[in-house]
Amino acid sequence: MTEQSARQFNHWRRYLTGIAYRMLGSVSEAEDVVQDAYLRWHDTDHLSVNDVRAYLTTVTSRLCLDRLRVAHRQREVYVGPWLPEPLVETLDTPVDPEALASDVSFALMLALERLSPLERAAFLLHDVFGLDFGQVAISLERSETSCRQLASRARKKVRAARPRYQVAAGEHSQLTQRFFEAARSGDVTELKALLSGSATLHADGGGKRVAVRRLIIGADKISRFFAGLAHKSTSSNPCWVSHVIVNGLPGWLTIEHDGLPQVMTLEVVDSRIQALYVVRNPDKLRHLADQLPQL
């Protein structure tokens, strides 16, 4: 591979990682896919490629589809609720609309999980990454008509599962901090005041760490759950805590008393917390090792 060819690939690396993460919901797998795409690019006759972006998108999409079909079967036997590997950034990370964490909220990622692999690919490539249906058809090896139908079905499902609400960043951060303090102290009254009546708690331990294995729904049940945790623990405060941005929303990266990390973030609708996402599965937090202190 020439130096120019390597530069061409690296120019699109972040874009390709964005496709792969949204397709797979895994940082580590997205990085693996992009590395596989690089190896394919290495063995390609570069002079025969007229559109580098379109070519690399096709290669990456097909690699993701192969993995996604396997992942769907694995998730059928996954222990407890499944959540994507979190993208965690510090609060001082500059805002970048093209960043990997742009518009990858847990709500969107869970909505994408309800799609078939081909629906997910068609929707992402056309609606999110702006490819025309001719390019999508080449990537998915389907007709343009089929790709339009796939994207249309996916669009309807995503909109139904994930209505869009605009929440001021300051309000979201304030509610996030209030919830953190109330949950750690076990303040049931404050927790109920912050939560929507239909709020849902998603906790992903993957069967490898203690976590509730079913969704907890309703402000009363969630409040009592966190109050119970606070009262059971001799010290409800984590060993270490960092306020961070998790998949584009305010949250926390903590080290709990078992010595393992945890990530949590919230979805806010109409000034109330509508969903809580807690990632405890250690396999999904390994990529955060360089953001954690040595205790």
Secondary structure, DSSP 4 states (H G I P E B T S, - for coil): --HHHHHHHHHHHHHHHHHHHHHHS-HHHHHHHHHHHHHHHHTS-GGG-S-HHHHHHHHHHHHHHHHHHHHHHHHTT-SS---PPP-EEETTSPP-TTSTTTT--HHHHHHHHTS-HHHHHHHIIIIIT---HHHHHHHHTS-HHHHHHHHHHHHHHHHHH-------HHHHHHHHHHHHHHHHHT-HHHHHHHEEEEEEEEEE-TTSS---SS-EESHHHHHHHHHHHHHHSS--S-SEEEEEEETTEEEEEEE-TTS-EEEEEEEEETTEEEEEEEE--GGGSGGGGGGS---
